[in-house]
């Protein structure tokens, strides 16, 4: 296979190839294809997932020598090579010449020009809108077409459509998560707007779930947004989060967090925890599917008193801080859906906005944890609610 050298040698090689290999415009290639020429797209699979020329056969340039005989055994068959911009297709055409193929041409301008000329396109797993919308994901080998399909099938529940839920929901919707369930019983207030970026001044007094649904639909109408305008309680916690792949904790009170943690453990749903206070925030993942994962009560065995843990309305919060923490939660959720990277299971990531530093603390599973300890017996969500109420 012809390799590309660097700088001036590379330019010289391309000039030589351009002088001896036929180059044709995409419209001429489309005509020849209709007359029986084989069009081969030599881009990588992730590139082709964002769209290719209709009728093209995808063979990555790196595998062209090994695969071409099986696909085009007759060396006199007319072949057209196509890439992104016209460089790799020249190299592929040269390779085919060296292999003995007698009628080979390269499509000048590549797929970019093919698409610009409004010639027929094909999308393996996405329509044109999806392929363009998620094109930067499709270019990532860790995501690609298969990963984007997984995102499109995922169901993520967000507890709270406020400071943490706002940035998390925005980026999960933008990423193409198939279904987002927003659970919140609150209304939009003017004091929310400093940090809860899902909402607008014109929606003051509107249910946060309704306001959030409007914003997310405008951002990505392909995402299904389900709303639950109710408070998470002992009586409804399992019903609200069941059948979701990931739950994001955007709650602002301990009773909700303790109930959520217990339900996620029982239902084996990963819980992405986040919290903010004044200028600091923290993120972790509690994944009950893993034997080594701690739970929320390994971090806070018993709920603190109201005096020890004032909420944002009492202590204040820097407006951008929930955005930073909420985005980290969205990142963890996407990694969990895709099965990539290393999650924050067993680690507590702490951020201090005043000094712009991150600090990571080990958070091992506590064998004596009142939530997930080996000898703990679950006695019901009402008991958990009473523990919190007593504090």
N, C-alpha and C positions, 0 to 999 in steps of 0.2 A: 504494500500500500504506500502511495506517495505521502510523505510526511511534510509538514510545513516547517522550514527553517525560520530563523529570526530576521527581522528588519529588512535590510536591502536584499539579502538572498531570497527571502520570502517573496518580496515584490517582484524580483526577477523571475522566480519560478512561476508565479501567477501570470506574469506577462507572457511567458513562453507557452503556458497552457492555453491562455486565451487566444494565442496566435494560431494554435494547431487544433484546438477542439471547437467544434461548432457550438455556438451559443445562439439560442433562439428566445424570442419574447414569450411570455406566458400565453398570450392568445394563440400564437402559432403552435405552442406545445399542446394546448387544448385541442386544436384541430388535428394534429398528428396522433394524439391519444385516441380521438374518435375514429381514426383510420387504422388503429391497431397497435400503435406504439405503446410500450410498457413504461409507465411513469413511476419512478422510484423516488420516494422521499427519504433522503439519507440522514435526516435529523434524528436526535434521540427520541425515545418513546415519550418522555415527559413533554418535549416540545410539540410532538404531534398531537398530544392530548388536547392542546389548545386549538386544534384545527389543522386540517391538511387539504390538499387538492382532492376533489372528488375523484375516486377511482385510483388514487395513488396507492402503491404498495410500500409499506413502511419497512425499511431495512436500515438500521443505523450504520453509518459509514464504517465503524470499527468492525462490523460483522459482515460487510458486503462480500469480501472475498470468500468467506466460508459458506455463505448462503445463496449466492446468486445462481450457481449451477442448478440447484434444486428448483429455483423459481423460474429461471429463464434458461432452459437447457440449450436452446438453439442460438448459436453465436451470431446468426444473421438477423435475429429479431431486433427491430428498432427499439432503442432504450433512451429514455429521457431521465436525467437526474435533476432532483430538486432539493434545495436546502433552505436555510433561512434567508440568506442574502445573496447567494450566488458563488461563494468561495468554495465551500465544501463540495458543492455539486461539480465544480470543475475538477477537483481532486478525485472525486468518485468516478467521473467520466474517464479520467486518465487511467485509473485502476482498471476499469472495464476494458479499455483499449489494450492494456497490458495483458489482460486475461483472454484476449482474442475476439472480443465483441466488435463487430465491424461497423455498426450504425448507431453511434452514441452521440447525443447532444446534451448540453447543459442548459437549464432554464435560467436565463439572466434575471437578476433581481430577486430570485428565489420566491419563497412563499409570501414575503412581504409585498412584492409586486403583484403576485398572483391574486392576493386578497384585495389589493388596491385597485386592480383592474376588474374587480367584481366578477371573477370567474367562479365556477361551482366549487363549493366547499363541502367537507365532510367532517363530522365530529363523532369520535368513537363513543364517548360516554356523556357528552354534554351538548346542549344546543349552543347556538352562537353566543347568546347572552351569557351563559354560564362560563363558556370557554374564555370569553373576554374578561368577565368580572373576576374570575379566579385565576387569571393567567399567571400571576406572580407565584401563587401556590403551586401551580402545575409545573413550574420550572424547578421547584425544590425536590430533589430526589427523595427527601424524607417525607414529603407530602405526596406530590404527584397526583395522577388521576385517581389511583386507588384510595389515597388519603382523603382527597376531596369528596369522594363518594361516601367514605365513612363519616366525614363531617356532615354531609347532607342527610345522613340517616340518623344522626345523633339527636338525643333529647336531653336538654339541660334545664334544670330548674334553678331559678334565681330567687332566693328569699330576700325580698326587699327590692324596690325600684328607686332607691335613694342614692346616697353618696357612693357606695361600693357597687350597687347594682347598675347604676347608670353607665360607667365606663365599661364594665364587664359586658353588659348587654349590647352596647354599641359595637364592640369589637368582635363579639361572638356572632352577631348578626352579619357584620361585614365579612367575617370569615366563612360564612355559608353554613353555619350550624342549622340543621333542618328544622328543629322545633325548640323554641324557647318558651318556658312557662314562667310567667311573672306572678309572684305571690306577694301581695301587699294590700293592706286595707286602708291606707292613708290617702289624704288629699294633698294636692300641690299647694304649698305655701310660699310666700315671697322669700322667707328666710332660707328655703331650700335651694334657691336658684344660684347661690354662691358656689355650690359644689355638685348639685344634682343635675347634670348637664343633659339628661333626657328631656327635661321640662323647659317650658318657656313662660314668659311673663303673661302671655295671653291665656295660659291654661291654669292660672291660679284658681283654686277651688275645684278643679277637675280631679277625678280619681287618678292616682299615680299610674295605675296599670293602664288606664285608657290613654293617658298622655304618652306613656312609654310606647305603647303599641303604635300610636300615630307616628312617632319619631322613627321607630325601627322599620315600619312599613315604607316610609319615605326613603330610608337608607338602602334597604334591600327587600323589595317586595316578594322575593322568592322564599324568604324565611317565614315559617309559620309561627305566629306569636299567640300563645294561649294565655289568658289572664284569669287570675283567681283573686277577686277582690274580697279577701277574708284574711283574718289574722291566724297565724299558725298556732294551733292549740293541741292539747293532749288528745282531744277527740278527733282531730282531723289530720294530724301530722303525717301518718302513713299514707292516707288516701291522697294527700297533696303531692307527695314526692315519689310515690310508687311508679314503676315503669320509666324512670329516667336513668340516664347513663352516668350523669354527674350532677351533684347539687353544689351550688355556690352560696355560701353563707354571707349575706349582706345585711344581717340583722343588727339591730342597735340595742339589744337587751339580752340579759343572761337567760331568762326563762326560755326564750325562743331557741337560743343556741344549745341549751342542754337537751331540749326536746328533739331538736334537729339531729344532734349528735347521736342520741339513742336510736332514733328511727333509721338513720343511715347505717348504723352498726347492724341493726336487725335485718334491714333489707339488703345489706351488702352493696351499698352505693357509695362511691368515693365522695368525700365532702371536702371542698376547697374552702378553708377558713381564712377570713380576713377581718381585721379590726383596726380602728384608728382612734387616736386620742390626742387632741391638741396638735402637736407637731410630729408625732410618731405613729408608726403603723407596723403591723406584723401579718405574716402570711404563712400558712402551712397546709399540708394535705393529710387528711385522716382517711385511710383507705381500708375499710373493713374486709376487703378481699384478701389482704395480705396479713399473714400471721405476725409479722414483725411491726405492723403499724400501730402507733399509739392512737388514742382517741382524744377528743377535746378535754375529757376529764383527767387525762394524764397531765395535761397542761394546767387545768384549773379543777382540782378534785372537788372542791365545793365552791358554790357561787359566792363572790365577795358581796359585802354589804353595799347599799346604794351610795353611802358616803365614800367608800373606798373606790368605787368605779362609777363616777358620774358620766352621763351620756353627753353627746355633742351639744345638746341644748343647754346643758348646765356648765360644761367645761370649755366649750368652743372647739373649733377645729380649723386648721388652715385649709382653704378651699381646694387647693390642688392635691392635697394629701390623699383623699379618697380616690382620686383619679389614678394616682400612682399605684396604690394598693389594689384597686379594682382591676387595673390592667394586668398586674401580676397574677391575680386570680384567674382572669381570662386565659392568660398564657398557660397556667397549670391545667386548666380545664381542657384546652385544645391538645396539650401533650397527652393527657389521659385518654382522650378520645382516639388519638392517632397511635398511641402506644409508642411514643418516641421520647428520647431524652431521659433525664432522671428527675423524677418528681420530688417534691418537698416532703415526702413521707419521712418521718424521723428527724426533720430539721425545722426550726423556726427561724424564718427570715425577718429580721427587724430593720426598719428604715427610720432614720432620724433626718427630717427635712431641714432642720436648722444647721446641721453640719454636713448635710448631703452624704451620709455614710450608710452603708448596709453592714449589718452584723448577723452572722449565722450562729445559732445555738443548737446544740444537739438536743433532740427531744425523743429519747428512747421510750419504749412502751414500759409502763409501770406495772409490775406483776401484782401490786396491791391496789391498783386503780379501782375506785368505786364504780367505774363505768364498764371497763373491759377486763378487769382482773379475772384470774382463773376460777375463783370461787364465788364470783358475783352472780346472783340470781335476779333476773329481770322481774320486777313486781308491778310493772305497768307505768304508763306515761303520767297518770295522775299523781303517782308518788313523786316523780321527778318534778312535776309542776309545783307540788307542795314544798319540796326542798327549796326551790327558788323563791317561792312566796315567803317562806320563813326568814329569808335573808333580807 
